Amino acid sequence: MRWAGLCLAAVIVTATQATPAGAKTHADAKISASLLALAQSKPMDDFAVIVRAAVKLNNGHHAERAAAAVQRAHGKVGRGLSIVGGASAILTGAEVLALANDPDVGYVSVDEAITATFDPVDGAALASSPGILEVGAPAAWRQLGVTGRGIGVAILDSGIAPHPDLLGRIVASVDFTTGSGTVLVAPADPGGHGTHVAGLVAGDGTASGGAYAGVAPGANLIDVRVIAASGSTHVSTLIAGMQWVLAHRNDYNIRVVNLSAGGPTTTSYRDDPLATAAEMLVFAGITVVVSAGNEGPAVRTITSPGNDPYVITVGGIDDSGTAATADDALASWSSRGVTPIDGLAKPDLVAPGRRIVSLRSPGSTLDQELPDRVVAGLDPLAPAYFRLSGTSMAAPVVAGVVALMLERSPALTPGQVKNRLKSSATALSYGSPETTGSGMVSAVAAVAASDQSAGAAADPVSAGFASEMYAQVYGQPLSWCDLAFNGGVDSNGVPWSGVTWSNVVWDAVTWQNVNWASFNWSAVNWQDIAWEDIAWEGITWEDVAWELVPVKDKGRKSHGGGKVLD
């Protein structure tokens, strides 16, 4: 399979007859709209799903209860996804509908296919990476003395190949594409995408005499392999990788996560398990940087989890191959806001993303498919670099800037990091809040800023995050965003000033009005949330046919149309 432009629907089709959809019930509301329609019309077909448990205090672990519910429905349980209070599974359409009637089930959604995208047909050669100069990274090294030293940046991608520019700074590597991901493995990148991303974050330019250094050449990298060599993965695999990051954040001082991949936005972020996992990392003190997507110039094309208000979503600009800003323009392929479903202003800011030179993974899928993208370093007989385009390249530029910020100001919270990035961004003469966000990231201004505010956090958290937090924040003081919200009362008619833990109704009305920033997050037992000691039978994804269109031949694979990024 090729990496570019794949957008696969997570549906397995085996049946030839369909039944009409019935009237919508309370149980149906527990199923995402896209999955509900498929389950009703194809009750005998198999679907890959993620099941989130309903909120129940002191009644077993949510992930375990979700798995038990799947088993009661006669489905096949996959990964335990404690970070979102659920589990992945395969069920028939009829089993999905039955599962929604289980009181232990909170929400069921499709385990969507996710792809990392880049340009497959990129032309003119560049002698260096002017985008790194344009965002001011070298100026930050010289003027402020920061290189990201000691900061751990987790790269959730196709892996990180050993490279001279990263020598000694890939401090851990774990692979979720072939197994449980619980055992450390040797760094490697069969796809080639993750190595390129890692170099933009933390390459030191050794193999090019410094010409192709990344933004934070002193940072440490944590290789979390969640994307297969083909460039595809699934939401549950990404969540498993994020769960591992949460469990091991203190082991490697993981302060930043870069996710240069995204999936279709088919539901509100409030019901999106990928958004829930991202929020878990954010509230645990990890800044999450996500690519906006390469679906421009169409509007409302921001991909998940870039549609979540708590992550930093990055769009891409075309720097025209120079370090000057006068010839810059918004890259035509950079995804635009507002976000689908929720209508939130995204991206948050932009960074160079067109024809960017970074590290090569020799023999990888990209290396073999795109040999004309190879770029020589000091040794022309052993080219060490590669040229790619996309918001996949813009996001790690921002992740590198975050590493610089955290070296200088390690106490910054993800909310403060995001606010500083947006408030210090360079205003652009082109674009809008829905295309370029707050503007171009500025390394010097972001690192040197002293503002301690976290900015407005008025958007509600996801339902999955809120439900998992019930047990974790129970007993802490409740603080409300707006005493006039919902007419001044909760869903039971109790005035907000009279709501306590003894009478709180932990539902969407309450979640939307909780001032989440008021809780003491350092007191939360994040290790319990990252619980992953479930020895369940794994799903063999090689046995699953992920198709663009329904087909009867389960063994046949279908490819998406390639999208060219100019």
N, C-alpha and C positions, 0 to 999 in steps of 0.2 A: 504493500500500500504506500502511496505517496503521502507526504506530510501535508502538502499545500491544499487548502480549501476543503478539507474533509469535514463534513457536518453530518454525522451518522445518527440515525434515529435508533434508540435502544429498544428495538422490538424484534421478537422472533415470531415468524408467522408459520404456522403448521396447519391451521384449520382451513376448510373450504366453505364453511357455512357461518353466517353471522346471525345474531339475534338483535332485535331492535332495543334501543336504550329505553329503560323504564323511567318512571318519574323520579326526580331527585329527592333523596332522603337525607336525614341527618348523617347516616353512615356515609353516603356519597360525598358529603362535604369534607370527609376525612381524606379523600383521594384527590390528587391534583387533577385539574380539568382535562389535561391531555391524556393522562392515564385512565381516567374514568371513561372517557369516550371509547378508548381502545378496549378496555376491559368489558364494557357493555356490548360492543359490537363483535368482539372476538373472544368469547368466554373460554374456548378450548385452547387458545394460543398461550405461549409462555411469554412472560415479561420479566425483565430484570428491574428490580425495584429497591428502594430504600424505605424501611419501615421505622418510624419514630414512635417510641412508646408514649402513652398518655402520662400526664403528671400524677404521680402518686408518691407521697412522702412516706419514707420508711416502709416501703413495700417491695424490696428487691431492687437491684440495679436496673436502670432503664434499658440498657442494651440487652441484658439477659431476658427481661420480660418481653422485649420486642422479638427476640429469637424464639421464645416459647410460643408466642402468638403465631408466628409463622409456621411453626411445627404443628400447632393445633389446626391450622388451615391446610395442612398437608403440603406445604411448600418446602423448598430446599433452602436452607439457611447458608449464607455466605460468610462475609466478614462481620466481626463484632465492631461496631462503630460507636464506641462509648462517648466520643467527643460530641456527637449529635444525639446521644441517647437512643440509639437504634441499632439496626443491623441491615446488611444487604441480603437479598434473597431472590430466588426465582419462583414465581407463582403463575398459574394460569389466570386468565381474566376472571373466571368464576371464583377462583380462590382469593383474588384481590378483593372482589366485591364482598365475599364472605368475611375476609379478614377485617374489613372496615367496621363490621358489627362487633368485633371483639373489644370489650371495655379497656383492655390494656393497650390498645392502639390509638395513637394520637394523630398520625398523618402518614400517608403513603405516597411516594413520588417515584418517577422514573429514574433509574440509575443511568443517567444520560451518558452518551459517548462524548468525550472531550478531545480536542486536538490542539496541538501547538502549530501555529502557522507562520509562514515566512514567504519571501518572494522566491519563486522558482525560476524566474527569467530576469536576472538583474544584469545590466549592461556594463557601462564604462567602469574601468578600473580606477581605484583611488589609491593614492600613495600612503595615506594615513587615515586616522579617524578624527576628523575635525570636530565632530560632535562633542567629543570629550573636552576639547579645548573650549568649545562654545558655551558649555555649561559651567566653565570655570573651575574644573577639578584641579588642574595643575596649580592654579592660583591659590586654591585652598591649601594645597600641600605646602606651598612656599610661604604664604602669608600667615597661615594659622597653625601650621605644624601638625596637621592631622592626615592620616592615611587609612583610617579605619582599624588601626592596630588593636587586636584583642577582641574585636566585635565579631560575633558569629553570624554569618548570613546563610540561611538554609535555602538551597536552590531546589525547588520542587520541579523536576524536569526529567529529561531522558538520561541523566547521569552526568558525571564530570570525568573526562579522561585525564590521566596524568599528563602534565604539560610543564615545560620549564618555567613558564610564567606564573605557575601556581605551586612551585616546589615547597613542600613542607607546610602548606596551608590548607590542604584538604584534610580536615581533622577527623572526619567520620564519613562513612558511606554506607547506605542501606538501600536494599532493592525490594520494592513492592510489586514489581512487574512479573516476577516469576515465583514468588513464595510469600511467606508471612511477613517478611521485612523485619523480623525480630533479631536477626543475626547480622553483624557488620560484615561487609564485603569489601573487596578491593575496588578502588575508584575505577570507573569505566563508563563509556558513553557509546553504546551501539547506535544511537540515533544521530548524534552530532549537534543537536539543538542545545542541550543543556551546557555543553562545554563552551559554546559561543556566548551563551547568557552569563555563565560564570566568569568568563574573561572580561566582560563589560563591567561586572561588579568589582572584580578584585585582581585581574591580571596585572603583573608588574612590568611587562614589556621586555623581559629578559631576552627573548628570542628575536627581538626587533630593535635592540638598542634603545628601548624606551618608547619607540614610535607608536606602538599599539597597546599602551597601558590602559587599564580600566580606571574606574573612578576612585576606588578605594583599595589601592595596591597593598595595603597592610592587613586587610581583613582576612579572617579565617572563613573557610567555606565548609558547609555541611551538605553532602551530596545525598539527596533524598530522591531516589529514582522511582518515579510514578508514571512515566510515559514510556511506552514500548518503542522499540527501534522503528516501527512504522509511523510513529508520531501520534498514535492514538492511545486513549486510556478511558477510564470510566470515573464517574463521580465518586463511587465508593473507594476506588484506589487512591484518588487524591485525598479523600478524607482520612484514609488509613495513614497516609504519609503525614498529614497535618496532625493527626493524633500522636504519631511518634514524635514529632517536633515538640508538641506540648509536654510529653512525658520526659523528654531529654533536653529541654531548654536550658536547665541549669548545668548539665554536664558539659555543654559546649558554649555556654554564654550566647545562646541563640537569641538575638535581639531583632532580627529582620528575617522575613520570609519573602522570597521572590517567586511569583507564579506567573510565568509567561505562557499562559494557556487559558482557554475559556470555553464555555459551552453555551448552548442556546438558552436564552432567558425565556422560559415558558410559564413561569409563575412569579408571584411577588417574592422579593428577597426574604420576606417574613416567613415564607414556607419552604425556602430553598435550603436543603441540608448543607450544601457547599458554603452558603452564606453563614449558616450557623457555625460551622467549623472555623471559618475565618474570624468570626466574632469571638469565639473562644480564645483564639490566639491573641487577638487584639486586647481583650480584657485581662489576659494573663501577662500583658506587658510586651508583646511581640508586634512590631509594626509589619503589616502585611501590604506588600506592593504587588499590584496586579495589572496586566496589560488590558487595554480597553477593548481590543479586538480589531480585526482587519476587514470589517464589513462595510466601510465607507465607500462612496460618499452618502449612502442612505442614512437617514436619521433613525433614532431609536434602535441603534444596533449594538449598544454596549453589551458585552457578554457577561455571563456569570462566572466568578463571583464579583466581577467589577461593578455590578449593579448594587452592591451592598454599600450603605453609607459610611461604614466604619473602616473600610479598606481605602488604600490610596490607589486610585485608578489613573493609569497613564496613557495618554494618546501620543501619536507620533507626528513629528514634523520632518520635512525635507530640508536639510541644511545646504543643499546644492553643492556639496563637496567642499565647502569653505567654512572657516571658523568665524566668519562675519555673519551678522544677523540680518543685514539689509536684503540679502537674497533668499531668506528663508520663506517657507510657505507650509501650510498644513498639508500633510501627505494625503493624497486623494483617498487612500484605502483606510485611513485611521477611522475607527468607529466613532459615531456621533451619539450624543444624547438627544433628548432626555432619555432616561432609562425606560425600557419597555415595562409595562405593567404599572410600575410605581411612579413614573414621571419625575425622577430625581435628576438634578443637574449633575452631569458627568461628561467628560472625565474631570478629574480634579486639577490636573496640570499636564503639561506635555514635555517631551524630551526628544532629541534627535533619534530617528529610527530608520532612515533610508540609507541603504548602501553603507552599512556599518561594518568595519573590520574588527574581528575579534578572534578567539582561539579556534583552531581546527582540531577535530577528532579524527585522525587518520583511519581509513577503512570503514567509517560509519556510513549509515544510510545516506546522509546528505553528501558526504565526501564522494561516494560512488555515483550518486545521481547527478551531482552538480560539480563536475571537476573543473569547470571554467570559473568557479568562485574562489578557487585557491589563491592565496596571496603569500608571496615570499616574505621572509624576515631577513635575518642576517645571512642565512644559508639558503641560496636559491635552489639548491638541490634537494632540500628538505623543507618545503614550505610549511610554516607553522600556523598560518592564519587563514581566515575564511571570511567571505563577505555575504551578509544577509540583510534583509529589510523586514520591517514589521513593528507593530507595537510590542512584540516579544523582545525587541532590541531596546526600545525606549524605556520599558519598565526597569530593567536592571541598572540603567543609568541612574534612575531615581533611587533604587535600592542602595546603590553605592554611595550616593549623597547622604542617605539616612545613616549609613555606617560611619561616615565622617562626622555627622552631627552627634552621634552617640558616643564616639570617642571623646569628643570635647565636652559633651554634656550628658554623661551616662544616666542621670536621673530622669531624663525626659520620658514621658509616657507616650504611647502611640498617638493619643489625641493631641498632645503638645507638638509632637513631630509633624503630624499632618497640618496643624494650624500654621506652624512656622514655614513649612514648605510652600503652602498656598499664599501666605501673607508676604513672603520674601521672593516669590516668583517674579520674573521679568515680564512686565506687561507687553503684549504684542499688538502690533498695528493691524493685524488680521485676526480672523476667527471670532469666536463668541464663547460665552460660558458653556455652551453645549458642544463645542468643537475643540477648544483649546483650554477650557477651564480657567484657572487663575493665571495662566501664562507658562512661560518656559522656566523650568527648574534652574535655580541659581545656587551653585555649591557654596560660594563665598558668603552670600547673603544668608543662606539657610544656616550655615555653621556658625556664623558670627552673631546671629540674632539672639536676643536675650528675653524675648517675650515668653512668659510662662503659662499663658492661657491655653486651654485646650480647644477653644473655639466652641461654637454652638453644636450641641449634640441632641438636637430636637427630635431626630428620627427614632422611631421605636426600634428596639432590638428584634431579632427574629423570634418566632414562637419557640423554636427548638432551643435557642440559647436561654430564653426566659424560663422554660420548663426545667432545664437542667440546673439552672441557678437557684431554684426554689430551696432545695436542701442545703445548698452551699451558703446562701446569704440569710437563711432563716435565723431570726433573732436579732439581726442588725437593725438599726433604726431605719424606718421607712420614710422616704422623702419624696414629695410629689412635684412634678414639673409644673402643674397648673391646678390650683384648687378649684377653678371654675370648669375644668374639663368634664365632659359628659354631664353637664348640668350641675356640677358640683358634688356628684355622688358616684359610687362604684356601681357595678351591675346589679347589686342587691339593694341599691338605694341608700347605702350608708354614706354619710358625708366623708370626704377624704380626711378631714381632721380627726374623724372617729375610727378610721381603719387601723387595726393593729394586727399582729401576727395571729392573734386568737380568732379574729373574724374576717381576715382577708380572703377575698375570692380571687384565686390566682388564675385569672383568665385574660383574654386579649385587652379588655378594658383597663384592667389594672396594669398590665405590662406596658401599655402605651403611656401611662401617666407616671410610672416609676421613674424617679431621677436616678438612673443607673450609675452615674458618676459619683453619687454620694456614698456608695458602698465602699468598704475597706477591702479592696481586691487582693491585697497581700495576705489577708487572712483566709482566703479561699483555698481549699484543698484541691489544687489542680491535678495532683497526682491521682486522686481518686477519679477525676473526670477522664483522665488519660488511661484508665484501667483497660488492659488489653489481654488479660489472661483467659481468653475464651478459646477452648480447643474445639472449634466447630469444623465441620467438613467444609472445605473451600470449594468455591465454584470454579470449574475448569472452563475458563473463558474461551479456550480454543474450540470448545464444543458448541459455542454459541455463534450463530450467524448474525452479524450486525448489518442490517441492510438499509439502503436508502428507500427502497420500495419493497412491499411484501412480495416474497417469492416462495415457491413450493419446495425448491431445492435448497435444503438447509446448508449444504456444503458449498454453495456458490457465494463468493464475496462480491460486493458491489463497491465501486469507487466513486467518490464525489468528483464533480467537475473541478479541474484545477483553476485556481484564481491567481491571476498574474498581478503582482505588485510591481509597479513600474520603477 
